[in-house]
């Protein structure tokens, strides 16, 4: 026997289950997408210190920032999760991103228009910037926070999974209507829906539902419901 999940992140049991499902999904998918992943952190503008203000600031600017990132680096995939700041109500966003490079420099588009492009090596000092420096400027131009960082994850896809999911397992007060706790690009996708099985559902159990001497295990609590239980009580759970 198992209890039906509400699937809400504010539920203690379902949060852990949701995070476990995402962990297994990302562990399988991220190595298939790329062997190299970057950890990127973005903060909200310093004038937005409440939960809703900081979320609104980040959510409004993420798409515009990734349009810039794609113009510079080309195709990228990412996983986004939120973390509540330990000393304020504000939140910041963590991403694991594929397809980045350590430096950017001035180049030109296929139409010979000037543009910034990603490069793997710094062959000159002038006109070449570390990706971290470029990200800070880009985020600030979009009116996000001063604190913006990006670094290569030496541990590859597995470290990317661990970084993403540690914020999902963490208990956080992020009970905001329609908030997506995890956001992924199409190339990564969401966990597949579980195959339907022949479940019997009920609000409670009664002894008459089972053959004599049947033992039922509650997979959520570990409690065993057997003849001894039915000698004393009529329903399970009895509350």
C-alpha atoms as an extended CHARMM CRD file, in Angstrom:
* protein
*
       239  EXT
         1         1  UNK       CA              0.0000000000        0.0000000000        0.0000000000  PROA      1               0.0000000000
         2         2  UNK       CA              1.1990000000        3.5070000000       -0.7720000000  PROA      2               0.0000000000
         3         3  UNK       CA             -0.4790000000        6.8460000000       -0.3300000000  PROA      3               0.0000000000
         4         4  UNK       CA             -1.3000000000        8.9690000000       -3.3620000000  PROA      4               0.0000000000
         5         5  UNK       CA              1.0400000000       11.9310000000       -3.7470000000  PROA      5               0.0000000000
         6         6  UNK       CA             -0.1770000000       15.5030000000       -3.9330000000  PROA      6               0.0000000000
         7         7  UNK       CA              3.0390000000       16.2310000000       -5.9380000000  PROA      7               0.0000000000
         8         8  UNK       CA              3.3440000000       19.7060000000       -4.4040000000  PROA      8               0.0000000000
         9         9  UNK       CA              6.8040000000       21.0280000000       -3.5470000000  PROA      9               0.0000000000
        10        10  UNK       CA              5.5140000000       22.4770000000       -0.2630000000  PROA      10              0.0000000000
        11        11  UNK       CA              4.6420000000       18.9490000000        0.9050000000  PROA      11              0.0000000000
        12        12  UNK       CA              7.5730000000       17.4480000000        2.8510000000  PROA      12              0.0000000000
        13        13  UNK       CA              7.1030000000       13.9420000000        1.4620000000  PROA      13              0.0000000000
        14        14  UNK       CA              6.3230000000       14.9600000000       -2.1200000000  PROA      14              0.0000000000
        15        15  UNK       CA              9.2060000000       17.4420000000       -2.2870000000  PROA      15              0.0000000000
        16        16  UNK       CA             11.6840000000       14.6530000000       -1.5960000000  PROA      16              0.0000000000
        17        17  UNK       CA              9.9450000000       12.3850000000       -4.0930000000  PROA      17              0.0000000000
        18        18  UNK       CA              9.8370000000       15.1120000000       -6.7650000000  PROA      18              0.0000000000
        19        19  UNK       CA             13.5290000000       15.8300000000       -6.2470000000  PROA      19              0.0000000000
        20        20  UNK       CA             14.3950000000       12.1180000000       -6.5070000000  PROA      20              0.0000000000
        21        21  UNK       CA             12.4790000000       11.8240000000       -9.7830000000  PROA      21              0.0000000000
        22        22  UNK       CA             14.3260000000       14.8220000000      -11.2050000000  PROA      22              0.0000000000
        23        23  UNK       CA             17.6670000000       13.4920000000       -9.9580000000  PROA      23              0.0000000000
        24        24  UNK       CA             17.2320000000       10.1970000000      -11.8020000000  PROA      24              0.0000000000
        25        25  UNK       CA             16.0230000000       11.9630000000      -14.9440000000  PROA      25              0.0000000000
        26        26  UNK       CA             18.9170000000       14.4500000000      -15.0590000000  PROA      26              0.0000000000
        27        27  UNK       CA             21.4460000000       11.7460000000      -14.2130000000  PROA      27              0.0000000000
        28        28  UNK       CA             20.3370000000        9.8970000000      -17.3510000000  PROA      28              0.0000000000
        29        29  UNK       CA             19.8750000000       12.9130000000      -19.6400000000  PROA      29              0.0000000000
        30        30  UNK       CA             22.7380000000       15.3210000000      -18.9720000000  PROA      30              0.0000000000
        31        31  UNK       CA             25.5430000000       12.9420000000      -20.1100000000  PROA      31              0.0000000000
        32        32  UNK       CA             23.5810000000       12.3820000000      -23.3300000000  PROA      32              0.0000000000
        33        33  UNK       CA             23.3190000000       16.1270000000      -23.9620000000  PROA      33              0.0000000000
        34        34  UNK       CA             26.9380000000       17.1370000000      -23.2310000000  PROA      34              0.0000000000
        35        35  UNK       CA             30.0750000000       16.0500000000      -21.4120000000  PROA      35              0.0000000000
        36        36  UNK       CA             30.8550000000       19.6450000000      -20.3720000000  PROA      36              0.0000000000
        37        37  UNK       CA             28.6490000000       21.7480000000      -18.0910000000  PROA      37              0.0000000000
        38        38  UNK       CA             28.9660000000       25.1890000000      -16.5330000000  PROA      38              0.0000000000
        39        39  UNK       CA             27.4670000000       26.4400000000      -13.2640000000  PROA      39              0.0000000000
        40        40  UNK       CA             25.9060000000       29.8890000000      -13.6100000000  PROA      40              0.0000000000
        41        41  UNK       CA             24.3730000000       31.9560000000      -10.8000000000  PROA      41              0.0000000000
        42        42  UNK       CA             22.2130000000       35.0410000000      -11.3340000000  PROA      42              0.0000000000
        43        43  UNK       CA             20.8590000000       37.3750000000       -8.6730000000  PROA      43              0.0000000000
        44        44  UNK       CA             17.9870000000       39.8440000000       -8.6830000000  PROA      44              0.0000000000
        45        45  UNK       CA             18.4860000000       43.6020000000       -8.8120000000  PROA      45              0.0000000000
        46        46  UNK       CA             19.4670000000       45.0400000000       -5.4430000000  PROA      46              0.0000000000
        47        47  UNK       CA             16.2310000000       47.0450000000       -5.2140000000  PROA      47              0.0000000000
        48        48  UNK       CA             14.1820000000       43.8200000000       -5.2060000000  PROA      48              0.0000000000
        49        49  UNK       CA             14.6230000000       42.2160000000       -1.8010000000  PROA      49              0.0000000000
        50        50  UNK       CA             11.2850000000       40.4700000000       -1.2700000000  PROA      50              0.0000000000
        51        51  UNK       CA             10.4500000000       36.9770000000       -2.4840000000  PROA      51              0.0000000000
        52        52  UNK       CA              7.9680000000       38.1020000000       -5.1390000000  PROA      52              0.0000000000
        53        53  UNK       CA              9.9570000000       41.1250000000       -6.3320000000  PROA      53              0.0000000000
        54        54  UNK       CA             13.1910000000       39.1710000000       -6.7580000000  PROA      54              0.0000000000
        55        55  UNK       CA             11.3950000000       36.2990000000       -8.5100000000  PROA      55              0.0000000000
        56        56  UNK       CA              9.6790000000       38.7210000000      -10.8700000000  PROA      56              0.0000000000
        57        57  UNK       CA             12.9730000000       40.4330000000      -11.7030000000  PROA      57              0.0000000000
        58        58  UNK       CA             14.7830000000       37.1770000000      -12.4710000000  PROA      58              0.0000000000
        59        59  UNK       CA             11.9100000000       35.5540000000      -14.3570000000  PROA      59              0.0000000000
        60        60  UNK       CA             11.4640000000       38.6190000000      -16.5670000000  PROA      60              0.0000000000
        61        61  UNK       CA             15.1580000000       38.8520000000      -17.4740000000  PROA      61              0.0000000000
        62        62  UNK       CA             16.1450000000       35.1860000000      -17.9480000000  PROA      62              0.0000000000
        63        63  UNK       CA             14.7750000000       34.8880000000      -21.4910000000  PROA      63              0.0000000000
        64        64  UNK       CA             16.4230000000       38.1190000000      -22.6310000000  PROA      64              0.0000000000
        65        65  UNK       CA             19.7640000000       37.0350000000      -21.1590000000  PROA      65              0.0000000000
        66        66  UNK       CA             19.6550000000       33.6330000000      -22.8370000000  PROA      66              0.0000000000
        67        67  UNK       CA             18.8800000000       35.2690000000      -26.1730000000  PROA      67              0.0000000000
        68        68  UNK       CA             22.1910000000       37.0900000000      -25.7860000000  PROA      68              0.0000000000
        69        69  UNK       CA             23.9510000000       33.9120000000      -24.6960000000  PROA      69              0.0000000000
        70        70  UNK       CA             22.6880000000       32.0400000000      -27.7590000000  PROA      70              0.0000000000
        71        71  UNK       CA             23.8120000000       34.8430000000      -30.0730000000  PROA      71              0.0000000000
        72        72  UNK       CA             27.3120000000       34.5760000000      -28.6170000000  PROA      72              0.0000000000
        73        73  UNK       CA             27.7290000000       30.8330000000      -28.0620000000  PROA      73              0.0000000000
        74        74  UNK       CA             25.1300000000       29.2600000000      -30.3330000000  PROA      74              0.0000000000
        75        75  UNK       CA             22.9970000000       26.3520000000      -29.1290000000  PROA      75              0.0000000000
        76        76  UNK       CA             22.8860000000       25.8690000000      -25.3470000000  PROA      76              0.0000000000
        77        77  UNK       CA             20.8570000000       23.6890000000      -22.9770000000  PROA      77              0.0000000000
        78        78  UNK       CA             20.2150000000       24.3990000000      -19.3060000000  PROA      78              0.0000000000
        79        79  UNK       CA             18.5590000000       23.3920000000      -16.0510000000  PROA      79              0.0000000000
        80        80  UNK       CA             17.3660000000       26.2030000000      -13.7810000000  PROA      80              0.0000000000
        81        81  UNK       CA             16.5340000000       26.0070000000      -10.0550000000  PROA      81              0.0000000000
        82        82  UNK       CA             15.9580000000       28.6860000000       -7.4090000000  PROA      82              0.0000000000
        83        83  UNK       CA             17.5440000000       29.1840000000       -3.9890000000  PROA      83              0.0000000000
        84        84  UNK       CA             16.2850000000       31.4080000000       -1.1710000000  PROA      84              0.0000000000
        85        85  UNK       CA             18.9250000000       33.7750000000        0.2030000000  PROA      85              0.0000000000
        86        86  UNK       CA             19.9030000000       32.7290000000        3.7630000000  PROA      86              0.0000000000
        87        87  UNK       CA             19.6380000000       36.2450000000        5.2240000000  PROA      87              0.0000000000
        88        88  UNK       CA             16.7910000000       37.8210000000        3.2520000000  PROA      88              0.0000000000
        89        89  UNK       CA             13.5740000000       36.9270000000        1.4500000000  PROA      89              0.0000000000
        90        90  UNK       CA             15.1560000000       37.3790000000       -1.9860000000  PROA      90              0.0000000000
        91        91  UNK       CA             15.9330000000       34.4350000000       -4.2510000000  PROA      91              0.0000000000
        92        92  UNK       CA             18.6280000000       33.8370000000       -6.8320000000  PROA      92              0.0000000000
        93        93  UNK       CA             18.7680000000       31.3810000000       -9.7130000000  PROA      93              0.0000000000
        94        94  UNK       CA             21.2700000000       28.5850000000      -10.3540000000  PROA      94              0.0000000000
        95        95  UNK       CA             21.7740000000       27.1200000000      -13.8220000000  PROA      95              0.0000000000
        96        96  UNK       CA             23.8320000000       24.2880000000      -15.2140000000  PROA      96              0.0000000000
        97        97  UNK       CA             24.4770000000       25.1720000000      -18.8390000000  PROA      97              0.0000000000
        98        98  UNK       CA             26.0430000000       23.3550000000      -21.7880000000  PROA      98              0.0000000000
        99        99  UNK       CA             27.6120000000       24.8980000000      -24.8850000000  PROA      99              0.0000000000
       100       100  UNK       CA             29.5730000000       27.7770000000      -23.3030000000  PROA      100             0.0000000000
       101       101  UNK       CA             33.2500000000       28.6050000000      -23.7800000000  PROA      101             0.0000000000
       102       102  UNK       CA             35.7960000000       30.2300000000      -21.4510000000  PROA      102             0.0000000000
       103       103  UNK       CA             36.2800000000       33.4660000000      -23.4280000000  PROA      103             0.0000000000
       104       104  UNK       CA             34.4730000000       35.8600000000      -25.7350000000  PROA      104             0.0000000000
       105       105  UNK       CA             35.8800000000       38.2690000000      -28.3080000000  PROA      105             0.0000000000
       106       106  UNK       CA             34.7020000000       40.6400000000      -31.0020000000  PROA      106             0.0000000000
       107       107  UNK       CA             33.9170000000       38.9460000000      -34.2830000000  PROA      107             0.0000000000
       108       108  UNK       CA             31.3520000000       39.2840000000      -37.0250000000  PROA      108             0.0000000000
       109       109  UNK       CA             28.1350000000       37.5940000000      -38.1040000000  PROA      109             0.0000000000
       110       110  UNK       CA             27.5450000000       35.7970000000      -41.4150000000  PROA      110             0.0000000000
       111       111  UNK       CA             26.2410000000       39.1510000000      -42.6460000000  PROA      111             0.0000000000
       112       112  UNK       CA             29.5830000000       40.7200000000      -41.6210000000  PROA      112             0.0000000000
       113       113  UNK       CA             27.9920000000       42.6440000000      -38.7630000000  PROA      113             0.0000000000
       114       114  UNK       CA             30.1140000000       43.1620000000      -35.6030000000  PROA      114             0.0000000000
       115       115  UNK       CA             29.1640000000       40.8100000000      -32.7720000000  PROA      115             0.0000000000
       116       116  UNK       CA             30.6380000000       39.0600000000      -29.7480000000  PROA      116             0.0000000000
       117       117  UNK       CA             31.5060000000       35.3760000000      -30.2520000000  PROA      117             0.0000000000
       118       118  UNK       CA             32.6570000000       32.6440000000      -27.8710000000  PROA      118             0.0000000000
       119       119  UNK       CA             36.2010000000       31.3150000000      -28.2110000000  PROA      119             0.0000000000
       120       120  UNK       CA             38.1230000000       28.4900000000      -26.5070000000  PROA      120             0.0000000000
       121       121  UNK       CA             41.4580000000       30.2690000000      -26.0030000000  PROA      121             0.0000000000
       122       122  UNK       CA             42.7070000000       33.7640000000      -25.2930000000  PROA      122             0.0000000000
       123       123  UNK       CA             45.1670000000       34.5310000000      -28.0890000000  PROA      123             0.0000000000
       124       124  UNK       CA             45.3060000000       38.2770000000      -27.3720000000  PROA      124             0.0000000000
       125       125  UNK       CA             44.7590000000       40.5200000000      -24.3660000000  PROA      125             0.0000000000
       126       126  UNK       CA             42.8690000000       43.2930000000      -26.1270000000  PROA      126             0.0000000000
       127       127  UNK       CA             39.3280000000       42.5690000000      -27.2470000000  PROA      127             0.0000000000
       128       128  UNK       CA             39.0880000000       39.2280000000      -25.4190000000  PROA      128             0.0000000000
       129       129  UNK       CA             37.1750000000       38.7970000000      -22.1540000000  PROA      129             0.0000000000
       130       130  UNK       CA             36.6140000000       35.9340000000      -19.7370000000  PROA      130             0.0000000000
       131       131  UNK       CA             33.0560000000       34.6230000000      -19.9010000000  PROA      131             0.0000000000
       132       132  UNK       CA             32.5430000000       35.6330000000      -16.2690000000  PROA      132             0.0000000000
       133       133  UNK       CA             33.3220000000       39.2820000000      -17.0650000000  PROA      133             0.0000000000
       134       134  UNK       CA             31.0050000000       39.2450000000      -20.0760000000  PROA      134             0.0000000000
       135       135  UNK       CA             28.1580000000       37.7010000000      -18.0560000000  PROA      135             0.0000000000
       136       136  UNK       CA             28.4120000000       40.3140000000      -15.3050000000  PROA      136             0.0000000000
       137       137  UNK       CA             28.1220000000       43.1370000000      -17.8570000000  PROA      137             0.0000000000
       138       138  UNK       CA             25.2790000000       41.4530000000      -19.7580000000  PROA      138             0.0000000000
       139       139  UNK       CA             23.2740000000       40.7600000000      -16.5910000000  PROA      139             0.0000000000
       140       140  UNK       CA             23.7550000000       44.3130000000      -15.3560000000  PROA      140             0.0000000000
       141       141  UNK       CA             22.6800000000       45.7940000000      -18.6770000000  PROA      141             0.0000000000
       142       142  UNK       CA             19.4290000000       43.8540000000      -18.2990000000  PROA      142             0.0000000000
       143       143  UNK       CA             18.9740000000       45.3250000000      -14.7990000000  PROA      143             0.0000000000
       144       144  UNK       CA             19.7520000000       42.1730000000      -12.8540000000  PROA      144             0.0000000000
       145       145  UNK       CA             21.9870000000       42.0080000000       -9.7700000000  PROA      145             0.0000000000
       146       146  UNK       CA             25.7060000000       42.8310000000       -9.5810000000  PROA      146             0.0000000000
       147       147  UNK       CA             26.3830000000       39.2760000000       -8.4290000000  PROA      147             0.0000000000
       148       148  UNK       CA             26.5770000000       37.1070000000      -11.5570000000  PROA      148             0.0000000000
       149       149  UNK       CA             28.9940000000       34.2250000000      -11.8580000000  PROA      149             0.0000000000
       150       150  UNK       CA             29.8030000000       31.3150000000      -14.1620000000  PROA      150             0.0000000000
       151       151  UNK       CA             32.4310000000       28.5740000000      -13.9140000000  PROA      151             0.0000000000
       152       152  UNK       CA             33.2120000000       25.2500000000      -15.5490000000  PROA      152             0.0000000000
       153       153  UNK       CA             32.2090000000       22.1740000000      -13.5390000000  PROA      153             0.0000000000
       154       154  UNK       CA             35.2640000000       19.9380000000      -13.4700000000  PROA      154             0.0000000000
       155       155  UNK       CA             33.1420000000       16.9450000000      -12.4360000000  PROA      155             0.0000000000
       156       156  UNK       CA             31.2050000000       16.9280000000      -15.7050000000  PROA      156             0.0000000000
       157       157  UNK       CA             27.5480000000       15.8440000000      -15.9830000000  PROA      157             0.0000000000
       158       158  UNK       CA             27.3910000000       14.1130000000      -12.5960000000  PROA      158             0.0000000000
       159       159  UNK       CA             28.5280000000       17.2430000000      -10.7700000000  PROA      159             0.0000000000
       160       160  UNK       CA             25.9690000000       19.2260000000      -12.7780000000  PROA      160             0.0000000000
       161       161  UNK       CA             23.2220000000       16.8650000000      -11.5760000000  PROA      161             0.0000000000
       162       162  UNK       CA             24.3790000000       17.1400000000       -7.9550000000  PROA      162             0.0000000000
       163       163  UNK       CA             24.4870000000       20.9450000000       -8.0710000000  PROA      163             0.0000000000
       164       164  UNK       CA             21.0250000000       21.1490000000       -9.6230000000  PROA      164             0.0000000000
       165       165  UNK       CA             19.3010000000       18.7250000000       -7.2950000000  PROA      165             0.0000000000
       166       166  UNK       CA             20.7900000000       19.8460000000       -3.9690000000  PROA      166             0.0000000000
       167       167  UNK       CA             18.5190000000       22.9080000000       -4.1260000000  PROA      167             0.0000000000
       168       168  UNK       CA             15.5220000000       20.7050000000       -4.9120000000  PROA      168             0.0000000000
       169       169  UNK       CA             16.1030000000       18.4920000000       -1.8730000000  PROA      169             0.0000000000
       170       170  UNK       CA             16.6390000000       21.5750000000        0.2920000000  PROA      170             0.0000000000
       171       171  UNK       CA             13.5900000000       22.7190000000        2.2920000000  PROA      171             0.0000000000
       172       172  UNK       CA             12.7410000000       26.2200000000        1.0530000000  PROA      172             0.0000000000
       173       173  UNK       CA              9.7080000000       28.4600000000        1.4750000000  PROA      173             0.0000000000
       174       174  UNK       CA              9.0010000000       29.0330000000       -2.2260000000  PROA      174             0.0000000000
       175       175  UNK       CA              5.2430000000       28.5410000000       -2.1590000000  PROA      175             0.0000000000
       176       176  UNK       CA              4.4270000000       30.8650000000       -5.0660000000  PROA      176             0.0000000000
       177       177  UNK       CA              1.4450000000       30.1400000000       -7.3630000000  PROA      177             0.0000000000
       178       178  UNK       CA              2.4820000000       28.7020000000      -10.7530000000  PROA      178             0.0000000000
       179       179  UNK       CA              6.1780000000       28.7850000000       -9.8880000000  PROA      179             0.0000000000
       180       180  UNK       CA              8.1950000000       26.1690000000      -11.7630000000  PROA      180             0.0000000000
       181       181  UNK       CA             10.7600000000       24.8950000000       -9.2830000000  PROA      181             0.0000000000
       182       182  UNK       CA             12.7260000000       23.2920000000      -12.1080000000  PROA      182             0.0000000000
       183       183  UNK       CA             12.9590000000       24.6550000000      -15.6280000000  PROA      183             0.0000000000
       184       184  UNK       CA             14.7380000000       22.8230000000      -18.4420000000  PROA      184             0.0000000000
       185       185  UNK       CA             15.2510000000       23.4010000000      -22.1460000000  PROA      185             0.0000000000
       186       186  UNK       CA             13.5810000000       21.1350000000      -24.7010000000  PROA      186             0.0000000000
       187       187  UNK       CA             16.8030000000       19.2380000000      -25.3500000000  PROA      187             0.0000000000
       188       188  UNK       CA             16.8090000000       17.9860000000      -21.7420000000  PROA      188             0.0000000000
       189       189  UNK       CA             13.0660000000       17.6010000000      -21.2460000000  PROA      189             0.0000000000
       190       190  UNK       CA             11.0400000000       16.6840000000      -18.1750000000  PROA      190             0.0000000000
       191       191  UNK       CA             10.8210000000       13.2690000000      -16.4850000000  PROA      191             0.0000000000
       192       192  UNK       CA              8.4790000000       10.9640000000      -18.3920000000  PROA      192             0.0000000000
       193       193  UNK       CA              5.0950000000       10.2160000000      -16.8680000000  PROA      193             0.0000000000
       194       194  UNK       CA              4.9590000000        6.9010000000      -15.0460000000  PROA      194             0.0000000000
       195       195  UNK       CA              3.1470000000        4.1120000000      -16.8250000000  PROA      195             0.0000000000
       196       196  UNK       CA             -0.3710000000        3.5830000000      -15.5070000000  PROA      196             0.0000000000
       197       197  UNK       CA             -0.8700000000        0.4860000000      -13.3800000000  PROA      197             0.0000000000
       198       198  UNK       CA             -3.9130000000       -1.3030000000      -12.0210000000  PROA      198             0.0000000000
       199       199  UNK       CA             -4.2180000000        0.6010000000       -8.7760000000  PROA      199             0.0000000000
       200       200  UNK       CA             -7.1300000000        0.3790000000       -6.3710000000  PROA      200             0.0000000000
       201       201  UNK       CA             -7.7700000000        3.6510000000       -4.5940000000  PROA      201             0.0000000000
       202       202  UNK       CA             -9.6920000000        4.3640000000       -1.4040000000  PROA      202             0.0000000000
       203       203  UNK       CA             -9.8580000000        6.9580000000        1.3480000000  PROA      203             0.0000000000
       204       204  UNK       CA             -9.1210000000        4.2570000000        3.9430000000  PROA      204             0.0000000000
       205       205  UNK       CA             -8.7480000000        0.4890000000        4.3450000000  PROA      205             0.0000000000
       206       206  UNK       CA            -11.1900000000       -1.9020000000        5.9870000000  PROA      206             0.0000000000
       207       207  UNK       CA            -10.6190000000       -5.4930000000        7.0630000000  PROA      207             0.0000000000
       208       208  UNK       CA            -13.3390000000       -6.7470000000        4.7000000000  PROA      208             0.0000000000
       209       209  UNK       CA            -11.2330000000       -5.6330000000        1.7150000000  PROA      209             0.0000000000
       210       210  UNK       CA             -8.6990000000       -8.4310000000        2.3060000000  PROA      210             0.0000000000
       211       211  UNK       CA             -8.4920000000      -12.1710000000        2.7250000000  PROA      211             0.0000000000
       212       212  UNK       CA             -8.0390000000      -13.4430000000        6.3240000000  PROA      212             0.0000000000
       213       213  UNK       CA             -4.4450000000      -13.3120000000        7.6470000000  PROA      213             0.0000000000
       214       214  UNK       CA             -3.3800000000      -10.8550000000        4.9260000000  PROA      214             0.0000000000
       215       215  UNK       CA             -0.5060000000       -8.5350000000        5.8300000000  PROA      215             0.0000000000
       216       216  UNK       CA             -0.4250000000       -5.0830000000        4.2430000000  PROA      216             0.0000000000
       217       217  UNK       CA              2.6550000000       -2.8470000000        4.4190000000  PROA      217             0.0000000000
       218       218  UNK       CA              2.2820000000        0.9220000000        4.3070000000  PROA      218             0.0000000000
       219       219  UNK       CA              5.2160000000        1.8670000000        2.0480000000  PROA      219             0.0000000000
       220       220  UNK       CA              5.1760000000        5.4400000000        3.3530000000  PROA      220             0.0000000000
       221       221  UNK       CA              5.3990000000        4.6860000000        7.0700000000  PROA      221             0.0000000000
       222       222  UNK       CA              6.6170000000        1.0860000000        7.1480000000  PROA      222             0.0000000000
       223       223  UNK       CA              3.6770000000        0.1070000000        9.3680000000  PROA      223             0.0000000000
       224       224  UNK       CA              2.3310000000       -3.4350000000        8.9260000000  PROA      224             0.0000000000
       225       225  UNK       CA             -1.4470000000       -3.8820000000        9.0510000000  PROA      225             0.0000000000
       226       226  UNK       CA             -2.3820000000       -7.4530000000        9.9910000000  PROA      226             0.0000000000
       227       227  UNK       CA             -4.8460000000       -9.3890000000       12.1830000000  PROA      227             0.0000000000
       228       228  UNK       CA             -3.4960000000       -7.7580000000       15.3370000000  PROA      228             0.0000000000
       229       229  UNK       CA             -4.3310000000       -4.3220000000       13.9520000000  PROA      229             0.0000000000
       230       230  UNK       CA             -7.8890000000       -5.3010000000       12.9530000000  PROA      230             0.0000000000
       231       231  UNK       CA             -8.5760000000       -6.7470000000       16.4020000000  PROA      231             0.0000000000
       232       232  UNK       CA             -8.3480000000       -3.2440000000       17.8300000000  PROA      232             0.0000000000
       233       233  UNK       CA             -9.3780000000       -0.9280000000       15.0010000000  PROA      233             0.0000000000
       234       234  UNK       CA            -11.8860000000       -0.7930000000       12.1810000000  PROA      234             0.0000000000
       235       235  UNK       CA            -10.1800000000        1.5810000000        9.6660000000  PROA      235             0.0000000000
       236       236  UNK       CA             -6.6710000000        2.3280000000        8.4850000000  PROA      236             0.0000000000
       237       237  UNK       CA             -5.4950000000        4.9840000000        8.8860000000  PROA      237             0.0000000000
       238       238  UNK       CA             -7.5830000000        5.4540000000       11.9970000000  PROA      238             0.0000000000
       239       239  UNK       CA             -7.2140000000        9.2580000000       12.1370000000  PROA      239             0.0000000000
